[in-house]
Amino acid sequence: MATTRTAKTHWEGNLLEGKGTVALESSKIGTYDVSWPARSAEPGGKTSPEELIAAAHSACYSMAFSHGLAGKGHTVESLDTSADVTFQPGEGITGIVLTVQAKVPGLSEEDFQTAAEDAKKNCPVSQALAGVKNITLNATLVP
């Protein structure tokens, strides 16, 4: 069954001096302040589209990786994933770095790296971000 999730943004003013809020409508877990300076300079307690993309990408990747490993009979003890999304004003999103540390007993380094790359390729958010030319992965298997 398909699902739809909704977020809503209210914006006031122009791009450079304006401000807004983004509300996570489906989950109702919060409303967050957004602004151009939070996007192009320091966050200052506000979020940005790129931070929200990073959150979505790290969560989706973790789910895809866990699912892929389970499908091959491996038990995942833990996955810790971060996504660093780089935004360059005037260019857009220029790169994403996924970094994952995983504890998966009995998995060889070679099989781990193959599964990590497969998850990057098949994660629905990675696929949605296919227009980003530079998505890299740093995957570490921890004992």
N, C-alpha and C positions, 0 to 999 in steps of 0.2 A: 504494500500500500504506500502510495506517495505521501510525503509530508511537506508542508509549507511552513516556514518560519518567517516571522515579520519583525522588522525593526523600523522605527520611525524617527525622522530627524526634523527638528524645528530650528530654523536659522533666522537670524535677524541681522540686517546690515550688509555691508559689502564684504568681499572676501578677506581683505587685509585687516580691517578693524572689527568685523562682525564676530558673532559668536552663536553657538547653538547647543542643542542637546540631542543626544541620540538615546532612544528608549528601546530596550529589548522587550518588545511587546508580547511575543509568544510566551516567554518564560516569566515575564514580569519581575525579573530579578534586579533590574536597576535602570536608572537613567543617568547618563554620563555627559559631562560638558565636553564640547569640541570647539576648536578654534584653529585659525590658520597658523598662529605661532606654535601651537602644540603639534602641528603637522610639520612645519618647516624649520623649527628651532628646538627649544626645550619644551617638554610636556607641561610643566608648571601645574601639575595636578589635573590635567585634562587628557583626553584620549584623542586618537586620530583614526582615520580609515585604515591606515597601515597597521596600527596596533591591533585593531579588530581583525584584520586579515591575518596577522601573525597568530592571534589566538585561535582563529578558525583552522589555520593550516597546521599548527602544532597538535591540536586536538584530533583533527581528521587523520593526520599521518599516524599518530599513536594508535588510533582505532584500526586503521588499515594494516599496520605492521603487526599488531596483536592478532588480528583475524588471519592474516596470511601465515603467521607462524603456527597458530593453532590448527589451521588446515593441513599443515605438514606434520602434525603430531607433537609439536613442542609446547611446553608450558612456560608461559611468560611470568616470571616473578615480578619484574618491574620494567617500565619504560619511562624515561624522563626525556621529554622532547622540548626543544625551544625552536622558535622560528624568528629570525631576524630579517625584517622587511626593510629594505632601503628605498627611501623616496628622495628623488632629486627634483626640486622645483624646476618646472619647464620641461622635464623629461618624463616624469612619472615614476613608477616603481621600476627600479633598475636591477634589483636582485633580491633573492631570498636565500638565506642559509638556514637549512634545517640541521639541527644538532641533536643526536639521540644517544643516550647511554642506556643500555639494556642488560638485564640479567636474565639469561635464558639457559638454564642448566642443560648440559649435554649437546649444545649446538656448536658446530665447528665455526671458526672464523670465516671461512669461505662461504658456508651456507648462510651465515649471519649477514654478510655483506650482500649476497645475492638477494636475500629476503628484504633487506633494508632498501635496496634500489628498486625492487619490485613494488614495495609499498609506496615509495616516492612516485613511481610511474602511475600507479593505479589508485592512489588516494583521490577521491572526487574533488577535493579542493585543489590539489596539484593540477588536475585536469582542467579545472575552471580557470586556473592561473597560467595556462599554457602560453599566453601572450608574453609572459615574463621570460626574457631570453636566458637569464642566468639564475637557475635554481640549483643550488648545490647541496650536498649531503655530507655530513661528518658523522659517521656511525661508529660507536665504540661498544664492544661487547665486554662487560665487566664480569669478573669472577664472582 
